[in-house]
Amino acid sequence: MGLLLFIILAAVQAAFFWRIFQKAGYPGAWGLVSLIPFASVFVLGFLAFADWPVERRTNPRDFD
């Protein structure tokens, strides 16, 4: 029972990270990195401090 719950939660976490990466403009497959133990901390740090490609495409300040 515990292993099944772990697999389900890991899949949900990977799906969440997949969608976050897609919305940020990165390939969604990078969300699979979150399945590596302790890597999700670094993934969150990367997402927090990186320049997102989607912001470069839609930033109104770029049109001045």
For each residue, the residues with C-beta under 8 A, 3 or more apart:
1: 4 5
2: 5 6
3: 6 7
4: 1 7 8
5: 1 2 8 9
6: 2 3 9 10
7: 3 4 10 11
8: 4 5 11 12
9: 5 6 12 13
10: 6 7 13 14 35
11: 7 8 14 15
12: 8 9 15 16
13: 9 10 16 17 34 35 40
14: 10 11 17 18 31 32 34 35
15: 11 12 18 19 31
16: 12 13 19 20 31
17: 13 14 20 21 30 31 32 33 34 40 43
18: 14 15 21 22 28 29 30 31 32
19: 15 16 22 23 28 31
20: 16 17 23 24 31 47
21: 17 18 24 26 27 28 29 30 31 47
22: 18 19 25 26 27 28
23: 19 20 54
24: 20 21 47 50 52 53 54
25: 22 52 53 54 55 56 57
26: 21 22 30 52 53
27: 21 22 30
28: 18 19 21 22 31
29: 18 21 32
30: 17 18 21 26 27 33 43
31: 14 15 16 17 18 19 20 21 28 34 43
32: 14 17 18 29 35
33: 17 30 36 39 40 43
34: 13 14 17 31 39 40 43
35: 10 13 14 32 39
36: 33 39 40
37:
38: 41 42
39: 33 34 35 36 42 43
40: 13 17 33 34 36 43 44
41: 38 44 45
42: 38 39 45 46
43: 17 30 31 33 34 39 40 46 47
44: 40 41 47 48
45: 41 42 48 49
46: 42 43 49 50
47: 20 21 24 43 44 50 52
48: 44 45
49: 45 46
50: 24 46 47
51: 55 56
52: 24 25 26 47 55 56
53: 24 25 26 56 57
54: 23 24 25 57 58
55: 25 51 52 58 59
56: 25 51 52 53 59 62
57: 25 53 54
58: 54 55
59: 55 56 62
60: 63
61: 64
62: 56 59
63: 60
64: 61
